[in-house]
């Protein structure tokens, strides 16, 4: 798995699927389930091939039109069925130039066991991608990558009936103006 810059101004590459073939140990994805690979879609960009600064029109070409749940001037909201009945909501926040300024994802696992599996596999994936030294506080894990200008916060939401996983991808140094949301 190659580390790619997370900014649109970087060399424009086609999205490549996350590979499960044997790779070097620092990027091994062989222990990641097909359902999580479906959710991740690709190992390029920030998430699902999308980068900060990417125009909304390009995001729409990367995502499946049928998955678009809501579109406004401030965001594109997609529902991804990655392992029916499990799904995820991916919100691409847009700045005043109609470019991606932040990505929020809420994963809706079927139950607590599925949540644990997905959470642990995402930790493995992002440790491989951004380093083995994330900041961990309770059920919240944070990675910062200066190379990719990226801050990622991942947390579990656990209540009696809800077992979600929240991911927030934001640039460390924002160069675009945000819309009021």
C-alpha positions as CSV (number, residue, x, y, z in Angstrom):
1,X,0.0,0.0,0.0
2,X,1.6,3.3,-1.1
3,X,1.2,6.4,1.0
4,X,-0.2,9.1,-1.3
5,X,-0.5,12.8,-0.6
6,X,-3.9,13.8,0.6
7,X,-4.1,17.1,-1.2
8,X,-5.8,17.5,-4.6
9,X,-2.8,19.6,-5.8
10,X,-0.6,16.5,-5.7
11,X,-0.2,14.4,-8.8
12,X,-3.6,13.3,-10.0
13,X,-3.8,9.5,-9.7
14,X,-6.6,7.0,-10.5
15,X,-8.1,5.4,-7.4
16,X,-6.8,2.0,-6.9
17,X,-8.6,-0.6,-4.7
18,X,-7.1,-1.6,-1.4
19,X,-5.0,-4.7,-2.0
20,X,-5.1,-7.9,0.0
21,X,-2.1,-9.4,-1.7
22,X,1.0,-10.1,0.2
23,X,2.9,-6.9,0.9
24,X,5.6,-5.7,3.2
25,X,4.8,-6.1,6.9
26,X,4.4,-2.3,7.4
27,X,1.4,-2.2,5.0
28,X,0.0,-5.7,5.3
29,X,-3.8,-5.7,4.8
30,X,-4.3,-9.5,4.6
31,X,-6.0,-9.5,8.0
32,X,-8.5,-6.9,7.0
33,X,-12.0,-8.3,6.1
34,X,-13.5,-7.8,2.6
35,X,-16.3,-5.7,4.2
36,X,-13.8,-3.2,5.6
37,X,-11.9,-3.2,2.3
38,X,-15.2,-2.4,0.6
39,X,-15.8,0.5,3.0
40,X,-12.3,1.9,2.5
41,X,-12.6,1.4,-1.3
42,X,-9.0,2.5,-2.1
43,X,-5.8,3.3,-0.2
44,X,-5.3,6.5,-2.1
45,X,-6.4,10.0,-1.0
46,X,-7.8,10.8,2.4
47,X,-10.8,8.4,2.4
48,X,-12.3,6.4,-0.5
49,X,-10.0,8.1,-3.0
50,X,-11.2,11.6,-2.1
51,X,-8.6,14.3,-1.1
52,X,-8.8,17.7,0.6
53,X,-9.2,20.4,-2.0
54,X,-10.9,18.0,-4.5
55,X,-13.8,19.6,-6.4
56,X,-17.3,18.3,-5.5
57,X,-17.8,17.3,-9.1
58,X,-14.8,15.0,-9.0
59,X,-16.1,13.4,-5.7
60,X,-19.4,12.7,-7.4
61,X,-17.5,10.8,-10.2
62,X,-15.6,8.7,-7.5
63,X,-18.7,7.7,-5.6
64,X,-21.7,5.8,-6.8
65,X,-24.6,8.2,-7.7
66,X,-27.2,5.9,-6.2
67,X,-25.4,6.2,-2.8
68,X,-25.8,10.0,-2.7
69,X,-28.3,10.7,0.1
70,X,-28.2,14.5,0.2
71,X,-26.4,17.3,-1.6
72,X,-26.1,21.0,-0.5
73,X,-23.7,23.8,-1.1
74,X,-22.0,22.8,2.2
75,X,-21.7,19.0,1.8
76,X,-22.2,15.8,-0.1
77,X,-23.7,13.0,2.0
78,X,-23.4,9.4,0.9
79,X,-24.7,6.2,2.4
80,X,-22.4,3.3,1.8
81,X,-23.7,-0.3,2.2
82,X,-20.4,-2.1,2.9
83,X,-21.7,-5.3,4.5
84,X,-25.5,-5.4,4.4
85,X,-27.3,-4.6,6.7
86,X,-24.2,-2.7,7.9
87,X,-23.6,0.7,6.4
88,X,-21.7,4.0,6.7
89,X,-22.6,7.6,6.2
90,X,-19.8,9.6,4.5
91,X,-20.1,13.4,4.6
92,X,-17.7,15.4,2.4
93,X,-17.8,19.0,3.7
94,X,-17.2,21.6,1.1
95,X,-15.5,25.0,1.4
96,X,-16.5,28.3,-0.4
97,X,-14.7,27.1,-3.5
98,X,-16.9,23.9,-3.6
99,X,-13.9,21.8,-2.7
100,X,-13.6,19.1,0.1
101,X,-12.4,20.7,3.3
102,X,-13.2,17.9,5.8
103,X,-14.6,14.3,5.7
104,X,-16.8,12.8,8.4
105,X,-17.8,9.2,8.5
106,X,-20.1,7.3,10.8
107,X,-20.0,3.6,10.5
108,X,-23.1,1.6,11.6
109,X,-22.0,-1.9,12.5
110,X,-24.7,-4.5,13.2
111,X,-23.7,-5.2,16.8
112,X,-21.0,-4.8,19.4
113,X,-18.9,-7.7,18.0
114,X,-19.0,-6.2,14.5
115,X,-18.0,-2.8,15.9
116,X,-15.0,-4.3,17.7
117,X,-13.9,-6.1,14.5
118,X,-14.2,-3.0,12.3
119,X,-12.7,-0.7,14.9
120,X,-9.6,-3.0,15.3
121,X,-9.2,-3.5,11.6
122,X,-9.3,0.3,11.0
123,X,-6.7,0.8,13.7
124,X,-4.5,-1.7,11.9
125,X,-5.1,0.0,8.6
126,X,-4.4,3.5,9.8
127,X,-1.4,2.4,12.0
128,X,0.1,0.9,8.8
129,X,-0.7,4.1,6.9
130,X,0.1,6.8,9.4
131,X,2.4,5.2,12.0
132,X,2.2,3.0,15.0
133,X,2.2,5.9,17.5
134,X,-1.4,7.3,17.5
135,X,-2.6,9.3,20.5
136,X,-5.1,7.1,22.4
137,X,-7.6,8.4,24.9
138,X,-10.2,5.9,26.0
139,X,-12.0,4.8,22.8
140,X,-10.7,7.7,20.7
141,X,-7.6,7.2,18.6
142,X,-5.9,10.1,16.8
143,X,-3.3,10.1,14.1
144,X,-1.5,13.2,12.7
145,X,0.4,13.0,9.5
146,X,2.4,16.2,8.6
147,X,3.4,14.5,5.3
148,X,-0.2,14.2,4.3
149,X,-1.4,17.4,6.1
150,X,-4.0,15.2,7.9
151,X,-5.5,14.8,11.3
152,X,-7.7,11.7,11.8
153,X,-9.8,11.1,14.9
154,X,-11.6,7.8,15.3
155,X,-13.9,7.0,18.2
156,X,-16.4,4.3,19.3
157,X,-19.9,5.3,20.4
158,X,-21.2,2.6,22.7
159,X,-24.7,2.7,24.3
160,X,-27.1,-0.1,25.0
161,X,-28.3,-0.2,21.4
162,X,-25.8,1.9,19.4
163,X,-22.4,0.7,18.5
164,X,-21.1,3.2,15.9
165,X,-17.6,4.3,14.9
166,X,-17.0,7.9,14.0
167,X,-14.1,9.1,11.9
168,X,-13.2,12.7,11.3
169,X,-10.5,13.5,8.7
170,X,-9.4,17.2,8.6
171,X,-6.4,19.0,7.2
172,X,-3.8,20.1,9.8
173,X,-3.2,23.3,7.8
174,X,-6.3,24.5,6.0
175,X,-5.7,26.7,2.9
176,X,-9.4,27.0,1.9
177,X,-12.3,28.9,3.4
178,X,-15.0,27.0,5.1
179,X,-18.7,27.5,4.7
180,X,-20.9,28.1,7.7
181,X,-22.6,24.9,8.5
